[in-house]
Amino acid sequence: MVVATIALLTILFGGGALETFFIDDLNKGVKEYVVDEDRKKEILADLKNSKELVKEYNKQRKTRFKEFKELNTSRETTSKELTDFFNVLMDERGEFQNRFIDDRIAVSKKIKPDEWTAIIERAGPIEDKSQGKLQEKIDKAEAKGKEPFEKTREAITENVLDAARQQLLLGRLDAMLNNFNELAGRIDSFNVRDSGLLVRQDASKEEMKQVAGKINELRYATFNYLVGFHMVVKENTDAPEWDKIIKEFNKDMSLTVH
């Protein structure tokens, strides 16, 4: 369950592996295997520009996450407002994905086939690196004996004393986390199945967009579960109960995403 929650919320508000060049340490591979110095400098300059775009996008994601927490905190926020917010988030992500796929194709055309093969053999798919970072978070959480959204669960138990409402909220929290677990498994299956495509030098823009689109569909499903939980808590708590539960929920979200 820890794995699922971290994975789903990271890809929802984080950059996500599919928004990069799909290849680990491409910069180092180019330095080592691209023979022509002028061409190497040109490629490295392109990669530097793309790295700056990554920084810009990740900075924007942090801002958007803060905006989400503000929306999520207010009892006045409607499901439409949350959905509209996420649609903007996804439009921005789509623009980002298009730019990076275009950059990936432009760079790959400047690399000779034998150089590309050597780079891939050295580096491998980028999800390996992402999985390492994800595993670090999981290990830390498990070492502390933490369950996902543990503080949220405690806030519901301690503040909603009516047994029926308490069980309803705990049940919906568990259902949301179970759905995250299922979606995380589907994402893993995409990564395994599509990893060959993502390291191909001749992978087309349409093929890469299809892979990104599959992940985006799961992002929509993830956000829908978050919206559903927001509405159930609002409809089944008074203002003091709401404040305490959502405060801890947002804290749990922050710990999971960052």
LINCOR-V533088 format. One record per run of one state. SS is the DSSP state (H for helix, E for strand, C for the rest). FROM is the first residue (numbers start at 1). TO is the last residue. If there is no record, write none. Layout:
BEGIN
ss from to
SS FROM TO
SS FROM TO
END
This chain:
BEGIN
ss from to
C 1 1
H 2 13
C 14 16
H 17 19
C 20 22
E 23 23
C 24 25
H 26 33
C 34 36
H 37 73
C 74 78
H 79 109
C 110 112
H 113 123
C 124 124
E 125 125
C 126 126
H 127 143
C 144 149
H 150 159
C 160 162
H 163 198
C 199 204
H 205 235
C 236 238
H 239 257
C 258 258
END
